């Protein structure tokens, strides 16, 4: 089963918790054992698995600012968003989560985040592909 989810973002950099929407897609699939692949088809967005805690989200934004500072990047000659492309490339655009007993096997504090790196954007797509393991 494949499901496309849509989101909008409100800030240049933003962590948007999409866990409930991904869990709903898994429930709709009725697949008991398998893999849930979550993918963002964008070069300036990414996915993270971690805790939904305000301090953590602020720390990620600070880390990104320090790790990928605005500067004289070659890609900025095209569309002035090189830091978004670089961060996306290093964070990654997909995550695979096992499904056991019809449920995502996330850790106790793990949530799924769409990471906006070049917002705000009216339309960010997330593709959820659920594959049966049987």
DSSP file (Angstrom, degrees, kcal/mol; ACC not computed):
  #  RESIDUE AA STRUCTURE BP1 BP2  ACC     N-H-->O    O-->H-N    N-H-->O    O-->H-N    TCO  KAPPA ALPHA  PHI   PSI    X-CA   Y-CA   Z-CA
    1    1 A X              0   0    0      0, 0.0   129,-3.1     0, 0.0     2,-0.4   0.000 360.0 360.0 360.0 140.0    0.0    0.0    0.0
    2    2 A X  E     -A  129   0A   0    127,-0.2     2,-0.4     2,-0.0   127,-0.2  -0.991 360.0-179.5-125.3 133.6    1.2    3.5   -0.8
    3    3 A X  E     -A  128   0A   0    125,-2.7   125,-3.2    -2,-0.4     2,-0.5  -0.998  16.3-147.4-133.1 135.9   -0.3    6.6    0.7
    4    4 A X  E     -A  127   0A   0     -2,-0.4     2,-0.3   123,-0.2   123,-0.2  -0.899  14.5-163.9-103.9 128.2    0.7   10.2    0.1
    5    5 A X  E     -A  126   0A   0    121,-3.4   121,-2.4    -2,-0.5     2,-0.4  -0.824   5.5-149.0-107.6 148.3    0.4   12.7    3.0
    6    6 A X  E     +A  125   0A   0     -2,-0.3     2,-0.3   119,-0.2   119,-0.2  -0.949  18.6 170.0-121.9 141.2    0.4   16.4    2.6
    7    7 A X  E     -A  124   0A   0    117,-2.4   117,-3.2    -2,-0.4     2,-0.3  -0.957  20.0-148.3-141.6 157.3    1.6   19.1    5.0
    8    8 A X        -     0   0    0     -2,-0.3     2,-0.3   115,-0.2   114,-0.2  -0.940  15.0-150.0-122.9 153.4    2.3   22.8    5.1
    9    9 A X        -     0   0    0    112,-3.0   112,-0.3    -2,-0.3   111,-0.3  -0.853  11.0-162.0-122.9 159.1    5.0   24.5    7.1
   10   10 A X        +     0   0    0     -2,-0.3     2,-0.3   110,-0.2    -1,-0.1   0.486  68.0  53.3-119.4  -7.8    5.2   27.9    8.7
   11   11 A X  S    S-     0   0    0      1,-0.1   109,-0.3   110,-0.1   108,-0.3  -0.855  80.4-114.3-129.7 163.7    8.9   28.5    9.4
   12   12 A X  S    S+     0   0    0     -2,-0.3   107,-2.3     1,-0.3     2,-0.4   0.943 112.1  21.3 -60.0 -48.1   12.2   28.4    7.5
   13   13 A X  S    S+     0   0    0    105,-0.2     2,-0.3   104,-0.1    -1,-0.3  -0.990  84.1 156.2-122.7 130.3   13.3   25.5    9.7
   14   14 A X  E     -E  116   0B   0    102,-1.8   102,-3.2    -2,-0.4     2,-0.6  -0.989  37.1-142.5-156.2 139.3   10.7   23.4   11.4
   15   15 A X  E     -E  115   0B   0     -2,-0.3     2,-0.6   100,-0.2   100,-0.2  -0.940  24.0-168.6-103.8 117.6   10.3   20.0   12.9
   16   16 A X  E     -E  114   0B   0     98,-2.9    98,-2.8    -2,-0.6     2,-0.6  -0.929  19.0-133.4-111.8 118.3    6.7   18.8   12.2
   17   17 A X  E     +E  113   0B   0     -2,-0.6    96,-0.2    96,-0.2     3,-0.1  -0.586  32.4 166.5 -74.1 116.9    5.6   15.7   14.0
   18   18 A X     >  +     0   0    0     94,-2.8     4,-1.9    -2,-0.6     3,-0.2   0.171  38.5 113.5-114.8  14.7    3.8   13.4   11.5
   19   19 A X  H  > S+     0   0    0     93,-0.7     4,-2.9     1,-0.2     5,-0.2   0.898  73.9  51.9 -57.5 -46.4    3.7   10.2   13.6
   20   20 A X  H  > S+     0   0    0      1,-0.2     4,-2.0     2,-0.2    -1,-0.2   0.881 109.8  49.4 -63.2 -37.2    0.0   10.1   14.0
   21   21 A X  H  > S+     0   0    0     -3,-0.2     4,-1.7     2,-0.2    -1,-0.2   0.877 112.6  47.4 -69.1 -37.1   -0.6   10.4   10.2
   22   22 A X  H  X S+     0   0    0     -4,-1.9     4,-2.1     2,-0.2    -2,-0.2   0.910 111.2  51.2 -69.3 -41.6    1.9    7.6    9.5
   23   23 A X  H  X S+     0   0    0     -4,-2.9     4,-2.4     1,-0.2    -2,-0.2   0.891 107.9  53.3 -61.1 -38.9    0.4    5.4   12.2
   24   24 A X  H  X S+     0   0    0     -4,-2.0     4,-2.4    -5,-0.2    -1,-0.2   0.898 106.9  51.6 -63.1 -40.5   -3.0    5.9   10.6
   25   25 A X  H  X S+     0   0    0     -4,-1.7     4,-1.6     2,-0.2    -1,-0.2   0.903 109.6  50.1 -62.7 -40.9   -1.7    4.8    7.2
   26   26 A X  H  X>S+     0   0    0     -4,-2.1     4,-0.9     2,-0.2     5,-0.6   0.925 110.7  49.4 -62.8 -44.3   -0.3    1.6    8.8
   27   27 A X  H ><5S+     0   0    0     -4,-2.4     3,-0.7     1,-0.2    -2,-0.2   0.906 109.7  51.5 -61.7 -41.8   -3.7    0.9   10.4
   28   28 A X  H 3<5S+     0   0    0     -4,-2.4    -1,-0.2     1,-0.2    -2,-0.2   0.816 103.4  59.4 -64.3 -30.6   -5.5    1.5    7.1
   29   29 A X  H 3<5S-     0   0    0     -4,-1.6    -1,-0.2    -5,-0.2    -2,-0.2   0.778  90.9-148.7 -69.6 -26.0   -3.1   -1.0    5.4
   30   30 A X  T <<5 +     0   0    0     -4,-0.9     2,-0.5    -3,-0.7    -3,-0.1   0.655  43.3 150.4  61.9  17.1   -4.2   -3.8    7.7
   31   31 A X      < -     0   0    0     -5,-0.6    -1,-0.2     1,-0.2     3,-0.1  -0.697  28.8-172.3 -81.9 127.8   -0.6   -5.2    7.4
   32   32 A X  S    S+     0   0    0     -2,-0.5    70,-2.5     1,-0.3    69,-0.6   0.825  70.9  25.1 -89.2 -36.7    0.4   -7.1   10.5
   33   33 A X  E    S+B  100   0A   0     67,-0.2   100,-3.7    68,-0.2   101,-0.5  -0.997  91.8  69.5-134.3 129.3    4.1   -7.7    9.7
   34   34 A X  E    S-BC  99 132A   0     65,-2.1    65,-2.9    -2,-0.4     2,-0.4  -0.978  72.0 -57.7 166.8-151.3    6.3   -5.7    7.4
   35   35 A X  E     -BC  98 131A   0     96,-2.3    96,-2.8    -2,-0.3     2,-0.6  -0.985  26.0-151.6-131.9 138.5    8.1   -2.5    6.8
   36   36 A X  E     -BC  97 130A   0     61,-2.8    61,-2.6    -2,-0.4     2,-0.5  -0.955  15.1-164.0-109.3 113.6    6.8    1.1    6.7
   37   37 A X  E     -BC  96 129A   0     92,-3.2    92,-2.9    -2,-0.6     2,-0.5  -0.868   1.2-165.4 -97.9 126.7    9.0    3.3    4.5
   38   38 A X  E     +BC  95 128A   0     57,-3.0    57,-2.2    -2,-0.5     2,-0.4  -0.964  14.3 175.8-113.9 128.0    8.5    7.0    4.9
   39   39 A X  E     -BC  94 127A   0     88,-2.5    88,-3.3    -2,-0.5     2,-0.6  -0.993  24.5-153.0-138.7 135.6   10.0    9.2    2.2
   40   40 A X        -     0   0    0     53,-2.6     2,-1.5    -2,-0.4    86,-0.2  -0.949  10.6-152.8-108.3 119.3   10.0   12.9    1.4
   41   41 A X        +     0   0    0     -2,-0.6     2,-0.4    84,-0.4    85,-0.1  -0.321  62.7 102.7 -86.5  56.1   10.4   13.7   -2.3
   42   42 A X    >   -     0   0    0     -2,-1.5     3,-0.7     3,-0.2    -2,-0.1  -0.996  63.8-148.1-138.5 141.5   12.0   17.0   -1.7
   43   43 A X  T 3  S+     0   0    0     -2,-0.4    45,-0.2     1,-0.2    46,-0.2   0.506 101.2  47.5 -85.5  -5.4   15.6   18.2   -1.9
   44   44 A X  T 3  S+     0   0    0     44,-0.1    73,-1.5    43,-0.1    74,-0.4   0.003 104.6  64.6-126.2  29.0   15.1   20.7    0.9
   45   45 A X  E <   -F  116   0B   0     -3,-0.7     2,-0.3    71,-0.2    71,-0.2  -0.928  57.4-178.8-140.6 165.2   13.3   18.6    3.5
   46   46 A X  E     -F  115   0B   0     69,-1.7    69,-3.2    -2,-0.3     2,-0.4  -0.876  21.9-114.2-152.3-179.6   14.3   15.5    5.5
   47   47 A X  E     -F  114   0B   0     45,-2.1     2,-0.3    -2,-0.3    67,-0.2  -0.983  24.0-177.0-129.2 141.4   13.1   13.0    8.1
   48   48 A X  E     -F  113   0B   0     65,-1.9    65,-3.0    -2,-0.4     2,-0.5  -0.969  17.0-149.6-131.6 150.6   14.1   12.4   11.7
   49   49 A X  E     +F  112   0B   0     -2,-0.3     2,-0.3    63,-0.2    63,-0.2  -0.989  50.9 101.7-114.8 120.5   13.2    9.9   14.3
   50   50 A X  E     -F  111   0B   0     61,-1.9    61,-2.2    -2,-0.5     2,-0.2  -0.962  69.7 -44.2-174.0-169.5   13.5   11.3   17.8
   51   51 A X        -     0   0    0     -2,-0.3     2,-1.5    59,-0.2    59,-0.1  -0.507  42.1-131.7 -79.1 138.5   11.7   12.7   20.9
   52   52 A X        +     0   0    0     57,-0.3     2,-0.4    -2,-0.2    -1,-0.1  -0.667  58.0 135.5 -89.3  83.0    9.0   15.3   20.5
   53   53 A X     >  -     0   0    0     -2,-1.5     4,-2.4     1,-0.1     3,-0.3  -0.998  59.6-130.7-134.5 134.6   10.3   17.7   23.1
   54   54 A X  H  > S+     0   0    0     -2,-0.4     4,-2.5     1,-0.2     5,-0.2   0.862 107.4  51.7 -57.0 -41.5   10.6   21.5   22.6
   55   55 A X  H  > S+     0   0    0      2,-0.2     4,-2.5     1,-0.2    -1,-0.2   0.906 110.1  49.4 -62.4 -41.5   14.2   21.6   23.8
   56   56 A X  H  > S+     0   0    0     -3,-0.3     4,-2.4     2,-0.2    -2,-0.2   0.937 111.3  48.8 -61.7 -46.3   15.3   18.9   21.4
   57   57 A X  H  X S+     0   0    0     -4,-2.4     4,-2.0     1,-0.2    -2,-0.2   0.900 112.3  48.4 -63.1 -40.0   13.6   20.6   18.5
   58   58 A X  H  X S+     0   0    0     -4,-2.5     4,-2.4    -5,-0.2    -1,-0.2   0.902 110.3  52.6 -64.2 -40.3   15.2   23.9   19.4
   59   59 A X  H  X S+     0   0    0     -4,-2.5     4,-3.1     2,-0.2    -2,-0.2   0.882 106.6  52.6 -63.5 -38.5   18.6   22.1   19.7
   60   60 A X  H  X S+     0   0    0     -4,-2.4     4,-2.7     2,-0.2    -1,-0.2   0.933 109.9  48.5 -62.4 -44.7   18.1   20.6   16.2
   61   61 A X  H  X S+     0   0    0     -4,-2.0     4,-2.0     2,-0.2    -2,-0.2   0.911 113.6  46.8 -61.9 -41.9   17.5   24.1   14.8
   62   62 A X  H  X S+     0   0    0     -4,-2.4     4,-2.2     2,-0.2     5,-0.2   0.920 111.6  51.5 -64.5 -44.1   20.6   25.5   16.6
   63   63 A X  H  X S+     0   0    0     -4,-3.1     4,-3.3     1,-0.2     5,-0.3   0.925 109.6  49.8 -58.2 -45.5   22.7   22.5   15.4
   64   64 A X  H  X S+     0   0    0     -4,-2.7     4,-2.7     1,-0.2    -1,-0.2   0.904 109.6  51.1 -61.7 -41.3   21.6   23.1   11.8
   65   65 A X  H  < S+     0   0    0     -4,-2.0    -1,-0.2     1,-0.2    -2,-0.2   0.887 118.6  37.8 -62.8 -38.2   22.5   26.8   12.0
   66   66 A X  H  < S+     0   0    0     -4,-2.2     3,-0.5    -5,-0.1    -2,-0.2   0.843 120.8  44.7 -80.6 -34.8   25.9   26.0   13.4
   67   67 A X  H  < S+     0   0    0     -4,-3.3     2,-0.3     1,-0.3    -3,-0.2   0.872 128.2  24.6 -79.0 -39.8   26.5   22.9   11.2
   68   68 A X  S  < S-     0   0    0     -4,-2.7    -1,-0.3    -5,-0.3    -2,-0.1  -0.621  85.4-175.9-124.9  70.0   25.3   24.4    7.9
   69   69 A X        -     0   0    0     -3,-0.5    -3,-0.1    -2,-0.3    -4,-0.1  -0.299  36.3 -97.2 -69.3 151.5   25.7   28.1    8.3
   70   70 A X  S    S+     0   0    0     -5,-0.2     2,-0.3     2,-0.1    -1,-0.1  -0.385  70.5 125.5 -58.2 144.8   24.6   30.5    5.6
   71   71 A X        -     0   0    0     -3,-0.1     2,-1.5     2,-0.0    11,-0.1  -0.948  69.8 -47.7-177.2-164.6   27.6   31.4    3.5
   72   72 A X        +     0   0    0     -2,-0.3     2,-0.2    10,-0.0    -2,-0.1  -0.467  66.4 166.2 -91.6  63.3   29.1   31.6    0.1
   73   73 A X    >   -     0   0    0     -2,-1.5     3,-0.9     1,-0.1     4,-0.3  -0.528  43.9-125.4 -78.6 145.9   28.1   28.1   -1.0
   74   74 A X  T >  S+     0   0    0      1,-0.2     3,-1.7    -2,-0.2     4,-0.2   0.887 108.4  58.7 -57.3 -41.8   28.4   27.2   -4.7
   75   75 A X  T >> S+     0   0    0      1,-0.3     3,-2.2     2,-0.2     4,-1.3   0.750  87.2  76.2 -65.1 -22.9   24.7   26.1   -4.9
   76   76 A X  H <> S+     0   0    0     -3,-0.9     4,-0.9     1,-0.3    -1,-0.3   0.717  80.4  71.6 -61.2 -18.6   23.5   29.6   -3.8
   77   77 A X  H <4 S+     0   0    0     -3,-1.7    -1,-0.3    -4,-0.3    -2,-0.2   0.718 102.6  43.3 -67.8 -19.6   24.3   30.8   -7.3
   78   78 A X  H <4 S-     0   0    0     -3,-2.2    -2,-0.2    -4,-0.2    -1,-0.1   0.918 142.8 -19.5 -91.2 -55.2   21.3   28.8   -8.5
   79   79 A X  H  < S-     0   0    0     -4,-1.3    -3,-0.2     0, 0.0    -2,-0.1   0.260  79.5-114.7-146.8  17.1   18.5   29.5   -5.9
   80   80 A X  S  < S+     0   0    0     -4,-0.9    -4,-0.2    -5,-0.4    -3,-0.1   0.789  88.6  99.7  56.6  36.2   20.1   30.8   -2.6
   81   81 A X    >>  +     0   0    0     -6,-0.2     4,-1.7     1,-0.1     3,-0.5  -0.089  30.9 134.3-138.5  38.7   19.1   27.8   -0.5
   82   82 A X  H 3> S+     0   0    0      1,-0.2     4,-2.9     2,-0.2     5,-0.2   0.869  70.3  58.3 -58.4 -39.6   22.3   25.7   -0.4
   83   83 A X  H 3> S+     0   0    0      1,-0.2     4,-2.6     2,-0.2    -1,-0.2   0.880 105.3  50.7 -62.3 -35.7   22.1   25.1    3.4
   84   84 A X  H <> S+     0   0    0     -3,-0.5     4,-2.1     2,-0.2    -1,-0.2   0.920 112.5  46.1 -65.6 -43.5   18.7   23.5    3.0
   85   85 A X  H  X S+     0   0    0     -4,-1.7     4,-2.1     2,-0.2    -2,-0.2   0.916 114.5  47.8 -65.2 -42.9   20.0   21.2    0.2
   86   86 A X  H  X S+     0   0    0     -4,-2.9     4,-1.8     2,-0.2    -2,-0.2   0.933 112.4  47.5 -65.3 -46.5   23.1   20.3    2.2
   87   87 A X  H  X S+     0   0    0     -4,-2.6     4,-2.8    -5,-0.2     5,-0.3   0.913 112.0  50.9 -62.2 -42.0   21.2   19.6    5.4
   88   88 A X  H  X S+     0   0    0     -4,-2.1     4,-2.5   -45,-0.2    -1,-0.2   0.909 108.3  52.6 -60.6 -42.8   18.7   17.4    3.6
   89   89 A X  H  < S+     0   0    0     -4,-2.1    -1,-0.2   -46,-0.2    -2,-0.2   0.869 116.2  39.0 -62.4 -36.8   21.4   15.4    1.9
   90   90 A X  H  < S+     0   0    0     -4,-1.8    -2,-0.2    -5,-0.1    -1,-0.2   0.821 119.2  44.0 -87.4 -31.9   23.1   14.7    5.3
   91   91 A X  H  < S-     0   0    0     -4,-2.8    -3,-0.2    -5,-0.2    -2,-0.2   0.930 109.1-132.2 -75.1 -46.1   20.0   14.1    7.4
   92   92 A X     <  -     0   0    0     -4,-2.5   -45,-2.1    -5,-0.3    -2,-0.1  -0.029   9.2-115.4 107.1 151.6   18.3   12.0    4.7
   93   93 A X  S    S+     0   0    0    -47,-0.2   -53,-2.6    -4,-0.1     2,-0.3   0.269  86.5  50.9-105.3   8.7   14.9   11.8    3.0
   94   94 A X  E     -B   39   0A   0    -55,-0.2     2,-0.3   -47,-0.2   -55,-0.2  -0.996  49.0-173.7-148.4 154.6   13.7    8.4    4.2
   95   95 A X  E     -B   38   0A   0    -57,-2.2   -57,-3.0    -2,-0.3     2,-0.5  -0.991  13.4-150.6-141.6 142.2   13.2    6.2    7.2
   96   96 A X  E     -B   37   0A   0     -2,-0.3     2,-0.4   -59,-0.2   -59,-0.2  -0.968  14.7-175.0-115.3 129.1   12.2    2.5    7.4
   97   97 A X  E     -B   36   0A   0    -61,-2.6   -61,-2.8    -2,-0.5     9,-0.1  -0.986  24.8-120.5-125.4 128.7   10.3    1.4   10.5
   98   98 A X  E     -B   35   0A   0     -2,-0.4     7,-2.5     7,-0.2     2,-0.5  -0.314  18.5-144.5 -64.2 149.7    9.4   -2.3   11.2
   99   99 A X  E     +BD  34 104A   0    -65,-2.9   -65,-2.1     5,-0.2     2,-0.4  -0.983  23.3 171.8-114.9 124.1    5.7   -3.2   11.6
  100  100 A X  E >  S-BD  33 103A   0      3,-2.4     3,-1.4    -2,-0.5   -67,-0.2  -0.998  70.5  -1.8-133.6 128.7    4.9   -5.9   14.1
  101  101 A X  T 3  S-     0   0    0    -69,-0.6   -68,-0.2    -2,-0.4   -69,-0.1   0.824 130.0 -59.7  62.1  30.6    1.4   -6.8   15.2
  102  102 A X  T 3  S+     0   0    0    -70,-2.5     2,-0.4     1,-0.2    -1,-0.3   0.580 117.0 105.2  76.8   9.4    0.0   -4.1   12.9
  103  103 A X  E <  S-D  100   0A   0     -3,-1.4    -3,-2.4   -71,-0.4    -1,-0.2  -0.944  76.8-107.7-127.7 144.7    2.0   -1.4   14.8
  104  104 A X  E     -D   99   0A   0     -2,-0.4     2,-1.1    -5,-0.2    -5,-0.2  -0.450  28.7-134.3 -62.6 137.2    5.0    0.7   14.1
  105  105 A X        +     0   0    0     -7,-2.5    -7,-0.2    -2,-0.1     2,-0.2  -0.431  46.2 155.6 -95.3  60.0    7.9   -0.5   16.2
  106  106 A X        -     0   0    0     -2,-1.1    -9,-0.0     1,-0.1     6,-0.0  -0.536  46.5-104.4 -80.3 151.8    9.1    2.9   17.4
  107  107 A X    >   -     0   0    0     -2,-0.2     3,-1.2     1,-0.1    -1,-0.1  -0.219  42.7 -90.6 -68.8 167.9   11.0    3.3   20.6
  108  108 A X  T 3  S+     0   0    0      1,-0.3    -1,-0.1   -57,-0.0    -2,-0.1   0.843 126.1  26.1 -50.4 -42.3    9.3    4.7   23.7
  109  109 A X  T 3  S+     0   0    0    -58,-0.1   -57,-0.3     2,-0.0     2,-0.3   0.345  95.1 118.9-106.7   5.8   10.3    8.3   22.9
  110  110 A X    <   +     0   0    0     -3,-1.2     2,-0.3   -59,-0.1   -59,-0.2  -0.577  31.9 169.5 -82.4 134.2   10.6    8.1   19.1
  111  111 A X  E     - F   0  50B   0    -61,-2.2   -61,-1.9    -2,-0.3     2,-0.5  -0.884  34.8-113.7-129.5 162.6    8.4   10.2   16.9
  112  112 A X  E     - F   0  49B   0     -2,-0.3   -94,-2.8   -63,-0.2   -93,-0.7  -0.889  33.8-166.8-103.9 126.3    8.6   10.8   13.1
  113  113 A X  E     -EF  17  48B   0    -65,-3.0   -65,-1.9    -2,-0.5     2,-0.6  -0.941  21.4-146.3-118.6 132.2    9.4   14.3   12.1
  114  114 A X  E     -EF  16  47B   0    -98,-2.8   -98,-2.9    -2,-0.5     2,-0.7  -0.849  26.6-148.3 -81.5 125.8    9.2   16.0    8.7
  115  115 A X  E     -EF  15  46B   0    -69,-3.2   -69,-1.7    -2,-0.6     2,-0.4  -0.881   5.4-155.3-104.7 109.2   12.1   18.4    8.9
  116  116 A X  E     +EF  14  45B   0   -102,-3.2  -102,-1.8    -2,-0.7   -71,-0.2  -0.707  20.9 168.0 -81.5 129.1   11.5   21.6    6.9
  117  117 A X  S    S+     0   0    0    -73,-1.5   -72,-0.2    -2,-0.4    -1,-0.1   0.452  74.1  32.1-120.0  -6.8   14.7   23.2    5.8
  118  118 A X  S    S-     0   0    0    -74,-0.4  -105,-0.2  -107,-0.1  -106,-0.2  -0.221 102.2-169.7-147.7  48.2   13.6   25.8    3.3
  119  119 A X        +     0   0    0   -107,-2.3  -107,-0.2  -108,-0.3     2,-0.1  -0.133  53.4  69.5 -93.3-170.3   10.2   27.0    4.4
  120  120 A X        +     0   0    0   -109,-0.3     2,-0.4  -111,-0.3  -110,-0.2   0.575  63.8 172.0 -72.7 152.4    7.6   28.1    4.8
  121  121 A X        -     0   0    0   -112,-0.3  -112,-3.0  -110,-0.1     3,-0.2  -0.991  32.5-153.9-131.6 137.6    6.0   25.9    2.2
  122  122 A X  S    S+     0   0    0     -2,-0.4     2,-0.4     1,-0.2    -1,-0.1   0.770  88.0  36.0 -75.8 -27.5    2.3   25.4    1.4
  123  123 A X        +     0   0    0   -115,-0.1     2,-0.5  -117,-0.1    -1,-0.2  -0.876  58.7 162.3-140.8 103.7    2.8   21.9    0.1
  124  124 A X  E     -A    7   0A   0   -117,-3.2  -117,-2.4    -2,-0.4     2,-0.3  -0.984  24.9-150.4-116.1 129.7    5.2   19.3    1.4
  125  125 A X  E     -A    6   0A   0     -2,-0.5     2,-0.4  -119,-0.2   -84,-0.4  -0.772  11.1-170.3-101.2 143.7    4.5   15.7    0.4
  126  126 A X  E     -A    5   0A   0   -121,-2.4  -121,-3.4    -2,-0.3     2,-0.5  -0.995  11.6-152.1-129.9 125.9    5.4   12.6    2.4
  127  127 A X  E     -AC   4  39A   0    -88,-3.3   -88,-2.5    -2,-0.4     2,-0.6  -0.868   6.2-163.7-102.0 126.6    5.1    9.2    0.8
  128  128 A X  E     -AC   3  38A   0   -125,-3.2  -125,-2.7    -2,-0.5     2,-0.5  -0.950   5.2-172.6-111.6 117.8    4.3    6.2    3.1
  129  129 A X  E     -AC   2  37A   0    -92,-2.9   -92,-3.2    -2,-0.6     2,-0.6  -0.954   3.9-165.4-114.0 118.0    5.0    2.8    1.5
  130  130 A X  E     - C   0  36A   0   -129,-3.1     2,-0.5    -2,-0.5   -94,-0.2  -0.915   6.3-171.5-110.7 122.0    3.8   -0.2    3.6
  131  131 A X  E     - C   0  35A   0    -96,-2.8   -96,-2.3    -2,-0.6     2,-0.2  -0.941  20.8-126.0-119.1 129.4    5.2   -3.5    2.5
  132  132 A X  E     - C   0  34A   0     -2,-0.5   -98,-0.3   -98,-0.2  -101,-0.0  -0.466   5.7-153.0 -72.4 141.6    4.0   -6.8    3.9
  133  133 A X              0   0    0   -100,-3.7   -99,-0.2     1,-0.2    -1,-0.1   0.374 360.0 360.0 -93.0   3.3    6.7   -9.1    5.3
  134  134 A X              0   0    0   -101,-0.5    -1,-0.2     0, 0.0  -100,-0.1   0.397 360.0 360.0-111.8 360.0    4.5  -12.2    4.6
